[in-house]
Amino acid sequence: MNSVRVGRWLLTMVLVGGALMSFAFDWSGNHLLNPLWHPHARFHSAILLFLFAGVAGVGAWLLWRPTREPAVAFHAAALLSLAYWTPYFYVPFLLPQSSYWAGAAGHEPRVLGTIVYPNLVVVGFCVLLTGFGWWLGQSAARERSGTIEVRP
């Protein structure tokens, strides 16, 4: 399997797998189905799940459709992925009333005494896979620069 195909599969996995994972984890009792959530907050959260599913589908389609500009598809898919995943790192700084942790305050998981948020570990892994998938697509496009147009 060549690096372009591996890059496509990685980005597809992060986009589509991320959308499926978001539904699995967020359509649950500690998020959307939590009786303590305001109904309008549930509404907005559900809309965002469906938005991400649609964006993930568009990103995957861009990667796999026939094109003379595969580098553009890799750029777009990676940017769509990063637009979803990177806010996980900074939203609590912009909205101090929010939290990385969905459980009870004071019960955050710890590793060697340090709080470790499982969702941020997963998100960090998704960001790394996105970067690696994009890099694979770009490096392969550069290797074949005679047949694929790549712009800086």
FIPA-781241 format. One record per atom (N, C-alpha, C): y, x, z; residue number from 1. Coordinates in steps of 0.1 Angstrom, whole numbers, plus 2048, in hexadecimal, padded with zeros to 3 digits. Last residue first. Example, Ala and Ser with C-alpha at 12.3 -4.5 7.8 and 13.67 -1.06 7.14 Angstrom:
<atom py="7EA" px="880" pz="847" i="2"/>
<atom py="7F5" px="889" pz="847" i="2"/>
<atom py="800" px="881" pz="84F" i="2"/>
<atom py="7C7" px="884" pz="84E" i="1"/>
<atom py="7D3" px="87B" pz="84E" i="1"/>
<atom py="7DF" px="884" pz="84E" i="1"/>
***
This chain:
<atom py="8FC" px="81C" pz="7E7" i="152"/>
<atom py="8FE" px="820" pz="7F5" i="152"/>
<atom py="905" px="815" pz="7FD" i="152"/>
<atom py="8E4" px="80A" pz="7D3" i="151"/>
<atom py="8F2" px="80E" pz="7D5" i="151"/>
<atom py="8F4" px="812" pz="7E4" i="151"/>
<atom py="8CB" px="80D" pz="7BD" i="150"/>
<atom py="8CE" px="80D" pz="7CB" i="150"/>
<atom py="8DC" px="812" pz="7CC" i="150"/>
<atom py="8B6" px="800" pz="7A5" i="149"/>
<atom py="8C4" px="803" pz="7A8" i="149"/>
<atom py="8C6" px="802" pz="7B7" i="149"/>
<atom py="899" px="80E" pz="79A" i="148"/>
<atom py="89F" px="805" pz="7A4" i="148"/>
<atom py="8AD" px="809" pz="7A7" i="148"/>
<atom py="891" px="822" pz="78A" i="147"/>
<atom py="88D" px="815" pz="786" i="147"/>
<atom py="893" px="80A" pz="78F" i="147"/>
<atom py="89B" px="83A" pz="794" i="146"/>
<atom py="89C" px="838" pz="785" i="146"/>
<atom py="898" px="82A" pz="781" i="146"/>
<atom py="895" px="83A" pz="7AE" i="145"/>
<atom py="8A2" px="837" pz="7AB" i="145"/>
<atom py="8A4" px="835" pz="79C" i="145"/>
<atom py="87E" px="83B" pz="7BF" i="144"/>
<atom py="87D" px="836" pz="7B1" i="144"/>
<atom py="88B" px="832" pz="7AB" i="144"/>
<atom py="888" px="843" pz="7D7" i="143"/>
<atom py="87E" px="84C" pz="7D0" i="143"/>
<atom py="87D" px="848" pz="7C1" i="143"/>
<atom py="898" px="82E" pz="7DE" i="142"/>
<atom py="89E" px="83A" pz="7DA" i="142"/>
<atom py="894" px="844" pz="7D3" i="142"/>
<atom py="884" px="81B" pz="7E4" i="141"/>
<atom py="88D" px="818" pz="7D9" i="141"/>
<atom py="894" px="825" pz="7D4" i="141"/>
<atom py="879" px="827" pz="7FA" i="140"/>
<atom py="871" px="825" pz="7EE" i="140"/>
<atom py="87A" px="823" pz="7E2" i="140"/>
<atom py="88E" px="825" pz="80C" i="139"/>
<atom py="889" px="832" pz="808" i="139"/>
<atom py="881" px="831" pz="7FB" i="139"/>
<atom py="891" px="809" pz="80E" i="138"/>
<atom py="89C" px="811" pz="808" i="138"/>
<atom py="897" px="81F" pz="804" i="138"/>
<atom py="879" px="801" pz="81A" i="137"/>
<atom py="87D" px="7FB" pz="80D" i="137"/>
<atom py="888" px="804" pz="806" i="137"/>
<atom py="87A" px="810" pz="831" i="136"/>
<atom py="86F" px="812" pz="828" i="136"/>
<atom py="873" px="80D" pz="81A" i="136"/>
<atom py="891" px="806" pz="83D" i="135"/>
<atom py="891" px="814" pz="839" i="135"/>
<atom py="885" px="816" pz="82F" i="135"/>
<atom py="889" px="7EC" pz="843" i="134"/>
<atom py="894" px="7EE" pz="83A" i="134"/>
<atom py="893" px="7FC" pz="835" i="134"/>
<atom py="874" px="7F2" pz="856" i="133"/>
<atom py="871" px="7EA" pz="849" i="133"/>
<atom py="87C" px="7EC" pz="83F" i="133"/>
<atom py="884" px="7FE" pz="86A" i="132"/>
<atom py="879" px="805" pz="863" i="132"/>
<atom py="875" px="7FF" pz="856" i="132"/>
<atom py="895" px="7E9" pz="872" i="131"/>
<atom py="89A" px="7F5" pz="86C" i="131"/>
<atom py="890" px="7FD" pz="865" i="131"/>
<atom py="881" px="7D6" pz="87A" i="130"/>
<atom py="88A" px="7D3" pz="870" i="130"/>
<atom py="890" px="7E0" pz="869" i="130"/>
<atom py="875" px="7E5" pz="88F" i="129"/>
<atom py="86D" px="7E1" pz="883" i="129"/>
<atom py="876" px="7DD" pz="877" i="129"/>
<atom py="88B" px="7E5" pz="8A1" i="128"/>
<atom py="885" px="7F2" pz="89C" i="128"/>
<atom py="87D" px="7EF" pz="88F" i="128"/>
<atom py="88E" px="7CA" pz="8A6" i="127"/>
<atom py="899" px="7D1" pz="89F" i="127"/>
<atom py="894" px="7DF" pz="89A" i="127"/>
<atom py="876" px="7C4" pz="8B2" i="126"/>
<atom py="879" px="7BE" pz="8A5" i="126"/>
<atom py="885" px="7C5" pz="89E" i="126"/>
<atom py="879" px="7D4" pz="8C9" i="125"/>
<atom py="86E" px="7D7" pz="8C0" i="125"/>
<atom py="871" px="7D1" pz="8B2" i="125"/>
<atom py="88E" px="7C6" pz="8D5" i="124"/>
<atom py="88F" px="7D4" pz="8D1" i="124"/>
<atom py="885" px="7D9" pz="8C7" i="124"/>
<atom py="881" px="7AE" pz="8DA" i="123"/>
<atom py="88C" px="7AE" pz="8D1" i="123"/>
<atom py="88E" px="7BD" pz="8CC" i="123"/>
<atom py="86E" px="7B6" pz="8ED" i="122"/>
<atom py="86A" px="7B0" pz="8E0" i="122"/>
<atom py="875" px="7B1" pz="8D6" i="122"/>
<atom py="880" px="7BE" pz="901" i="121"/>
<atom py="876" px="7C8" pz="8FC" i="121"/>
<atom py="871" px="7C3" pz="8EE" i="121"/>
<atom py="88E" px="7A7" pz="906" i="120"/>
<atom py="895" px="7B2" pz="900" i="120"/>
<atom py="88C" px="7BD" pz="8FB" i="120"/>
<atom py="879" px="797" pz="912" i="119"/>
<atom py="87F" px="793" pz="905" i="119"/>
<atom py="887" px="79E" pz="8FE" i="119"/>
<atom py="874" px="7A4" pz="92A" i="118"/>
<atom py="86A" px="7A5" pz="91F" i="118"/>
<atom py="870" px="7A1" pz="912" i="118"/>
<atom py="88A" px="7B9" pz="93B" i="117"/>
<atom py="889" px="7AC" pz="935" i="117"/>
<atom py="87F" px="7AC" pz="929" i="117"/>
<atom py="886" px="7CA" pz="957" i="116"/>
<atom py="883" px="7CB" pz="949" i="116"/>
<atom py="881" px="7BD" pz="944" i="116"/>
<atom py="895" px="7DA" pz="972" i="115"/>
<atom py="893" px="7CE" pz="96B" i="115"/>
<atom py="891" px="7D0" pz="95C" i="115"/>
<atom py="884" px="7F4" pz="983" i="114"/>
<atom py="88F" px="7F0" pz="97A" i="114"/>
<atom py="88C" px="7E3" pz="973" i="114"/>
<atom py="86E" px="7FA" pz="992" i="113"/>
<atom py="87A" px="7F6" pz="999" i="113"/>
<atom py="885" px="7F2" pz="990" i="113"/>
<atom py="85A" px="7FF" pz="97E" i="112"/>
<atom py="85F" px="80A" pz="986" i="112"/>
<atom py="86C" px="807" pz="98D" i="112"/>
<atom py="864" px="7E2" pz="971" i="111"/>
<atom py="85B" px="7ED" pz="96E" i="111"/>
<atom py="861" px="7F9" pz="975" i="111"/>
<atom py="866" px="7BF" pz="977" i="110"/>
<atom py="86B" px="7CD" pz="979" i="110"/>
<atom py="860" px="7D7" pz="976" i="110"/>
<atom py="873" px="79F" pz="96E" i="109"/>
<atom py="868" px="7A9" pz="96E" i="109"/>
<atom py="86E" px="7B7" pz="970" i="109"/>
<atom py="886" px="78B" pz="984" i="108"/>
<atom py="885" px="792" pz="978" i="108"/>
<atom py="87A" px="79D" pz="979" i="108"/>
<atom py="88D" px="77B" pz="999" i="107"/>
<atom py="87F" px="77C" pz="996" i="107"/>
<atom py="87D" px="783" pz="989" i="107"/>
<atom py="8A8" px="777" pz="99B" i="106"/>
<atom py="8A2" px="77F" pz="9A5" i="106"/>
<atom py="893" px="781" pz="9A3" i="106"/>
<atom py="8A8" px="756" pz="98D" i="105"/>
<atom py="8AF" px="762" pz="990" i="105"/>
<atom py="8A9" px="76A" pz="99C" i="105"/>
<atom py="88B" px="74A" pz="97C" i="104"/>
<atom py="894" px="749" pz="988" i="104"/>
<atom py="89B" px="757" pz="98A" i="104"/>
<atom py="88C" px="750" pz="958" i="103"/>
<atom py="886" px="74C" pz="965" i="103"/>
<atom py="890" px="74C" pz="970" i="103"/>
<atom py="898" px="75B" pz="942" i="102"/>
<atom py="897" px="74D" pz="943" i="102"/>
<atom py="891" px="748" pz="950" i="102"/>
<atom py="8AF" px="775" pz="93F" i="101"/>
<atom py="8A3" px="771" pz="946" i="101"/>
<atom py="8A3" px="761" pz="947" i="101"/>
<atom py="8C8" px="77B" pz="935" i="100"/>
<atom py="8BC" px="780" pz="92D" i="100"/>
<atom py="8AF" px="779" pz="933" i="100"/>
<atom py="8E0" px="761" pz="937" i="99"/>
<atom py="8D7" px="76B" pz="93E" i="99"/>
<atom py="8CC" px="76F" pz="934" i="99"/>
<atom py="902" px="755" pz="93A" i="98"/>
<atom py="8F5" px="756" pz="934" i="98"/>
<atom py="8ED" px="761" pz="93A" i="98"/>
<atom py="91B" px="758" pz="943" i="97"/>
<atom py="913" px="74E" pz="94A" i="97"/>
<atom py="905" px="74E" pz="944" i="97"/>
<atom py="927" px="76C" pz="933" i="96"/>
<atom py="922" px="770" pz="940" i="96"/>
<atom py="919" px="765" pz="947" i="96"/>
<atom py="927" px="771" pz="914" i="95"/>
<atom py="926" px="765" pz="91B" i="95"/>
<atom py="920" px="767" pz="929" i="95"/>
<atom py="928" px="78C" pz="90D" i="94"/>
<atom py="932" px="783" pz="908" i="94"/>
<atom py="933" px="775" pz="90F" i="94"/>
<atom py="912" px="795" pz="91A" i="93"/>
<atom py="91F" px="79C" pz="91D" i="93"/>
<atom py="92B" px="793" pz="918" i="93"/>
<atom py="8FD" px="786" pz="911" i="92"/>
<atom py="901" px="785" pz="91F" i="92"/>
<atom py="90E" px="78C" pz="922" i="92"/>
<atom py="8FD" px="78F" pz="8F5" i="91"/>
<atom py="902" px="782" pz="8F8" i="91"/>
<atom py="905" px="781" pz="907" i="91"/>
<atom py="8F1" px="7A9" pz="8EF" i="90"/>
<atom py="8FF" px="7A8" pz="8F3" i="90"/>
<atom py="904" px="79A" pz="8F8" i="90"/>
<atom py="8D6" px="7A7" pz="8E7" i="89"/>
<atom py="8DB" px="7B2" pz="8EF" i="89"/>
<atom py="8E9" px="7B0" pz="8F5" i="89"/>
<atom py="8D4" px="791" pz="8D6" i="88"/>
<atom py="8CD" px="791" pz="8E3" i="88"/>
<atom py="8D2" px="79C" pz="8EC" i="88"/>
<atom py="8E1" px="798" pz="8BF" i="87"/>
<atom py="8E9" px="791" pz="8C9" i="87"/>
<atom py="8E1" px="790" pz="8D6" i="87"/>
<atom py="8CC" px="7A4" pz="8AF" i="86"/>
<atom py="8D5" px="7AC" pz="8B6" i="86"/>
<atom py="8DD" px="7A5" pz="8C1" i="86"/>
<atom py="8BC" px="790" pz="8A1" i="85"/>
<atom py="8B7" px="797" pz="8AC" i="85"/>
<atom py="8C2" px="79E" pz="8B5" i="85"/>
<atom py="8CC" px="784" pz="88C" i="84"/>
<atom py="8C5" px="77C" pz="896" i="84"/>
<atom py="8C2" px="784" pz="8A2" i="84"/>
<atom py="8D6" px="799" pz="87E" i="83"/>
<atom py="8DF" px="78F" pz="882" i="83"/>
<atom py="8D9" px="786" pz="88D" i="83"/>
<atom py="8BE" px="7A6" pz="877" i="82"/>
<atom py="8C7" px="7AC" pz="881" i="82"/>
<atom py="8D1" px="7A2" pz="886" i="82"/>
<atom py="8B5" px="795" pz="862" i="81"/>
<atom py="8AD" px="797" pz="86E" i="81"/>
<atom py="8B6" px="79D" pz="87A" i="81"/>
<atom py="8CA" px="797" pz="850" i="80"/>
<atom py="8C7" px="78A" pz="856" i="80"/>
<atom py="8BF" px="78C" pz="863" i="80"/>
<atom py="8C8" px="7B3" pz="84A" i="79"/>
<atom py="8D4" px="7AE" pz="851" i="79"/>
<atom py="8D2" px="7A0" pz="857" i="79"/>
<atom py="8AE" px="7B3" pz="83E" i="78"/>
<atom py="8B1" px="7BB" pz="84A" i="78"/>
<atom py="8BD" px="7B6" pz="852" i="78"/>
<atom py="8B3" px="7A3" pz="828" i="77"/>
<atom py="8A9" px="79F" pz="832" i="77"/>
<atom py="8AB" px="7A6" pz="83F" i="77"/>
<atom py="8C7" px="7B2" pz="81A" i="76"/>
<atom py="8CA" px="7A4" pz="81F" i="76"/>
<atom py="8C0" px="7A0" pz="82A" i="76"/>
<atom py="8BA" px="7CA" pz="815" i="75"/>
<atom py="8C7" px="7CA" pz="81C" i="75"/>
<atom py="8C8" px="7BC" pz="822" i="75"/>
<atom py="8A4" px="7C1" pz="805" i="74"/>
<atom py="8A2" px="7C8" pz="812" i="74"/>
<atom py="8AE" px="7C8" pz="81B" i="74"/>
<atom py="8B2" px="7B6" pz="7EF" i="73"/>
<atom py="8A9" px="7AE" pz="7F8" i="73"/>
<atom py="8A7" px="7B4" pz="805" i="73"/>
<atom py="8BE" px="7CD" pz="7E5" i="72"/>
<atom py="8C6" px="7C2" pz="7EA" i="72"/>
<atom py="8BE" px="7B9" pz="7F3" i="72"/>
<atom py="8A7" px="7DB" pz="7DD" i="71"/>
<atom py="8AF" px="7E0" pz="7E8" i="71"/>
<atom py="8B8" px="7D6" pz="7EE" i="71"/>
<atom py="89E" px="7CD" pz="7C6" i="70"/>
<atom py="897" px="7CC" pz="7D3" i="70"/>
<atom py="89F" px="7D1" pz="7DF" i="70"/>
<atom py="8A9" px="7C3" pz="7AC" i="69"/>
<atom py="8B1" px="7C9" pz="7B7" i="69"/>
<atom py="8AA" px="7C7" pz="7C5" i="69"/>
<atom py="89A" px="7B4" pz="79C" i="68"/>
<atom py="89E" px="7C1" pz="797" i="68"/>
<atom py="8A5" px="7C9" pz="7A1" i="68"/>
<atom py="880" px="7A0" pz="7A9" i="67"/>
<atom py="88E" px="7A4" pz="7A8" i="67"/>
<atom py="88F" px="7B2" pz="7A2" i="67"/>
<atom py="86C" px="785" pz="7B5" i="66"/>
<atom py="86E" px="790" pz="7AB" i="66"/>
<atom py="87D" px="793" pz="7A9" i="66"/>
<atom py="86B" px="782" pz="7D9" i="65"/>
<atom py="86E" px="77D" pz="7CC" i="65"/>
<atom py="86F" px="788" pz="7C2" i="65"/>
<atom py="869" px="78E" pz="7F2" i="64"/>
<atom py="85D" px="78C" pz="7EA" i="64"/>
<atom py="85F" px="787" pz="7DC" i="64"/>
<atom py="882" px="78F" pz="7FF" i="63"/>
<atom py="879" px="79B" pz="7FE" i="63"/>
<atom py="86E" px="79A" pz="7F4" i="63"/>
<atom py="88B" px="774" pz="7FD" i="62"/>
<atom py="892" px="77F" pz="7F7" i="62"/>
<atom py="88A" px="78C" pz="7F5" i="62"/>
<atom py="878" px="768" pz="80E" i="61"/>
<atom py="879" px="765" pz="7FF" i="61"/>
<atom py="880" px="770" pz="7F8" i="61"/>
<atom py="880" px="772" pz="827" i="60"/>
<atom py="872" px="775" pz="821" i="60"/>
<atom py="872" px="772" pz="812" i="60"/>
<atom py="899" px="767" pz="829" i="59"/>
<atom py="898" px="775" pz="829" i="59"/>
<atom py="88A" px="779" pz="823" i="59"/>
<atom py="893" px="74C" pz="829" i="58"/>
<atom py="89B" px="751" pz="81E" i="58"/>
<atom py="899" px="760" pz="81D" i="58"/>
<atom py="884" px="74B" pz="841" i="57"/>
<atom py="87E" px="747" pz="834" i="57"/>
<atom py="886" px="74C" pz="828" i="57"/>
<atom py="898" px="752" pz="853" i="56"/>
<atom py="88C" px="75A" pz="852" i="56"/>
<atom py="885" px="757" pz="845" i="56"/>
<atom py="8A9" px="73C" pz="850" i="55"/>
<atom py="8AE" px="749" pz="84D" i="55"/>
<atom py="8A2" px="753" pz="84A" i="55"/>
<atom py="898" px="728" pz="85A" i="54"/>
<atom py="89D" px="727" pz="84D" i="54"/>
<atom py="8A2" px="735" pz="848" i="54"/>
<atom py="894" px="731" pz="875" i="53"/>
<atom py="889" px="72F" pz="86C" i="53"/>
<atom py="88D" px="72E" pz="85D" i="53"/>
<atom py="8AF" px="730" pz="87E" i="52"/>
<atom py="8A8" px="73D" pz="87C" i="52"/>
<atom py="89C" px="73C" pz="873" i="52"/>
<atom py="8B3" px="714" pz="87D" i="51"/>
<atom py="8BB" px="71D" pz="875" i="51"/>
<atom py="8B4" px="72A" pz="873" i="51"/>
<atom py="8A0" px="70C" pz="890" i="50"/>
<atom py="89E" px="708" pz="882" i="50"/>
<atom py="8A6" px="710" pz="879" i="50"/>
<atom py="8AD" px="718" pz="8A7" i="49"/>
<atom py="89F" px="71B" pz="8A3" i="49"/>
<atom py="89C" px="718" pz="895" i="49"/>
<atom py="8C5" px="70B" pz="8A7" i="48"/>
<atom py="8C5" px="719" pz="8A4" i="48"/>
<atom py="8B7" px="71E" pz="8A1" i="48"/>
<atom py="8BD" px="6F1" pz="8AD" i="47"/>
<atom py="8C3" px="6F3" pz="8A0" i="47"/>
<atom py="8C3" px="702" pz="89D" i="47"/>
<atom py="8B5" px="6F5" pz="8C8" i="46"/>
<atom py="8AB" px="6F1" pz="8BD" i="46"/>
<atom py="8B0" px="6F4" pz="8AF" i="46"/>
<atom py="8CD" px="6FC" pz="8D3" i="45"/>
<atom py="8C3" px="706" pz="8D3" i="45"/>
<atom py="8B8" px="702" pz="8C9" i="45"/>
<atom py="8DB" px="6E3" pz="8D1" i="44"/>
<atom py="8E0" px="6EF" pz="8CA" i="44"/>
<atom py="8D5" px="6FA" pz="8C9" i="44"/>
<atom py="8CA" px="6D2" pz="8E1" i="43"/>
<atom py="8CD" px="6CF" pz="8D3" i="43"/>
<atom py="8D1" px="6DC" pz="8CB" i="43"/>
<atom py="8CC" px="6DE" pz="8FA" i="42"/>
<atom py="8BF" px="6DE" pz="8F3" i="42"/>
<atom py="8C1" px="6DB" pz="8E4" i="42"/>
<atom py="8E7" px="6D9" pz="8FE" i="41"/>
<atom py="8E3" px="6E7" pz="8FE" i="41"/>
<atom py="8D5" px="6E8" pz="8F7" i="41"/>
<atom py="8E6" px="6BD" pz="900" i="40"/>
<atom py="8ED" px="6C3" pz="8F5" i="40"/>
<atom py="8EA" px="6D2" pz="8F3" i="40"/>
<atom py="8D7" px="6B9" pz="918" i="39"/>
<atom py="8D2" px="6B5" pz="90B" i="39"/>
<atom py="8D9" px="6BB" pz="8FF" i="39"/>
<atom py="8D5" px="6D5" pz="92E" i="38"/>
<atom py="8DD" px="6CA" pz="929" i="38"/>
<atom py="8D8" px="6C6" pz="91B" i="38"/>
<atom py="8B8" px="6DD" pz="940" i="37"/>
<atom py="8C1" px="6E0" pz="935" i="37"/>
<atom py="8C9" px="6D3" pz="931" i="37"/>
<atom py="8A5" px="6D4" pz="952" i="36"/>
<atom py="8B2" px="6D8" pz="957" i="36"/>
<atom py="8BC" px="6DB" pz="94C" i="36"/>
<atom py="88D" px="6D1" pz="944" i="35"/>
<atom py="895" px="6C5" pz="948" i="35"/>
<atom py="8A3" px="6C8" pz="94E" i="35"/>
<atom py="885" px="6E4" pz="929" i="34"/>
<atom py="889" px="6E5" pz="937" i="34"/>
<atom py="892" px="6D9" pz="93B" i="34"/>
<atom py="880" px="6E6" pz="90E" i="33"/>
<atom py="87A" px="6DB" pz="916" i="33"/>
<atom py="87C" px="6DB" pz="925" i="33"/>
<atom py="88D" px="6FE" pz="907" i="32"/>
<atom py="891" px="6F1" pz="901" i="32"/>
<atom py="88B" px="6E5" pz="909" i="32"/>
<atom py="882" px="710" pz="920" i="31"/>
<atom py="88D" px="710" pz="917" i="31"/>
<atom py="890" px="701" pz="913" i="31"/>
<atom py="86B" px="70E" pz="92F" i="30"/>
<atom py="876" px="716" pz="935" i="30"/>
<atom py="882" px="717" pz="92C" i="30"/>
<atom py="85A" px="6FD" pz="920" i="29"/>
<atom py="860" px="6F8" pz="92D" i="29"/>
<atom py="86B" px="701" pz="933" i="29"/>
<atom py="863" px="703" pz="8FD" i="28"/>
<atom py="85A" px="703" pz="909" i="28"/>
<atom py="861" px="6FE" pz="915" i="28"/>
<atom py="86B" px="710" pz="8E5" i="27"/>
<atom py="867" px="701" pz="8E6" i="27"/>
<atom py="85E" px="700" pz="8F1" i="27"/>
<atom py="86B" px="72B" pz="8E8" i="26"/>
<atom py="877" px="724" pz="8EC" i="26"/>
<atom py="875" px="715" pz="8EC" i="26"/>
<atom py="853" px="736" pz="8E0" i="25"/>
<atom py="858" px="739" pz="8ED" i="25"/>
<atom py="863" px="730" pz="8F1" i="25"/>
<atom py="84E" px="72B" pz="8C6" i="24"/>
<atom py="844" px="72B" pz="8D0" i="24"/>
<atom py="849" px="72D" pz="8DE" i="24"/>
<atom py="866" px="730" pz="8B9" i="23"/>
<atom py="862" px="722" pz="8BB" i="23"/>
<atom py="858" px="722" pz="8C6" i="23"/>
<atom py="865" px="74C" pz="8B9" i="22"/>
<atom py="870" px="745" pz="8BF" i="22"/>
<atom py="86D" px="737" pz="8C2" i="22"/>
<atom py="84E" px="751" pz="8A9" i="21"/>
<atom py="84E" px="755" pz="8B8" i="21"/>
<atom py="859" px="74E" pz="8BF" i="21"/>
<atom py="858" px="748" pz="891" i="20"/>
<atom py="84C" px="741" pz="897" i="20"/>
<atom py="84C" px="744" pz="8A6" i="20"/>
<atom py="86C" px="75B" pz="88D" i="19"/>
<atom py="86F" px="74D" pz="88D" i="19"/>
<atom py="864" px="745" pz="894" i="19"/>
<atom py="85D" px="773" pz="88D" i="18"/>
<atom py="868" px="770" pz="897" i="18"/>
<atom py="86B" px="762" pz="898" i="18"/>
<atom py="84E" px="770" pz="876" i="17"/>
<atom py="847" px="770" pz="884" i="17"/>
<atom py="851" px="76E" pz="88F" i="17"/>
<atom py="863" px="771" pz="863" i="16"/>
<atom py="85A" px="765" pz="865" i="16"/>
<atom py="853" px="764" pz="872" i="16"/>
<atom py="86F" px="78B" pz="86A" i="15"/>
<atom py="876" px="77E" pz="868" i="15"/>
<atom py="86E" px="772" pz="86B" i="15"/>
<atom py="85A" px="79D" pz="86E" i="14"/>
<atom py="864" px="79C" pz="878" i="14"/>
<atom py="86C" px="78E" pz="877" i="14"/>
<atom py="84B" px="799" pz="857" i="13"/>
<atom py="845" px="797" pz="864" i="13"/>
<atom py="84F" px="795" pz="86F" i="13"/>
<atom py="85D" px="7A1" pz="844" i="12"/>
<atom py="858" px="794" pz="844" i="12"/>
<atom py="852" px="790" pz="851" i="12"/>
<atom py="860" px="7BC" pz="84B" i="11"/>
<atom py="86B" px="7B3" pz="84C" i="11"/>
<atom py="867" px="7A5" pz="84C" i="11"/>
<atom py="845" px="7C5" pz="846" i="10"/>
<atom py="84B" px="7C6" pz="853" i="10"/>
<atom py="857" px="7BD" pz="855" i="10"/>
<atom py="842" px="7BF" pz="82A" i="9"/>
<atom py="839" px="7B8" pz="835" i="9"/>
<atom py="83F" px="7B9" pz="842" i="9"/>
<atom py="855" px="7D0" pz="81F" i="8"/>
<atom py="856" px="7C1" pz="81D" i="8"/>
<atom py="84E" px="7BA" pz="828" i="8"/>
<atom py="84B" px="7E9" pz="827" i="7"/>
<atom py="858" px="7E4" pz="82C" i="7"/>
<atom py="85A" px="7D5" pz="82A" i="7"/>
<atom py="833" px="7E8" pz="818" i="6"/>
<atom py="832" px="7E9" pz="827" i="6"/>
<atom py="840" px="7E4" pz="82D" i="6"/>
<atom py="83E" px="7E8" pz="7FE" i="5"/>
<atom py="835" px="7DD" pz="803" i="5"/>
<atom py="835" px="7DD" pz="812" i="5"/>
<atom py="84B" px="801" pz="7FF" i="4"/>
<atom py="852" px="7F5" pz="7FC" i="4"/>
<atom py="84B" px="7E9" pz="801" i="4"/>
<atom py="836" px="813" pz="802" i="3"/>
<atom py="83F" px="811" pz="80D" i="3"/>
<atom py="848" px="805" pz="80B" i="3"/>
<atom py="816" px="806" pz="7F7" i="2"/>
<atom py="822" px="80F" pz="7F6" i="2"/>
<atom py="82C" px="80B" pz="801" i="2"/>
<atom py="7F4" px="809" pz="800" i="1"/>
<atom py="800" px="800" pz="800" i="1"/>
<atom py="80C" px="809" pz="800" i="1"/>
***
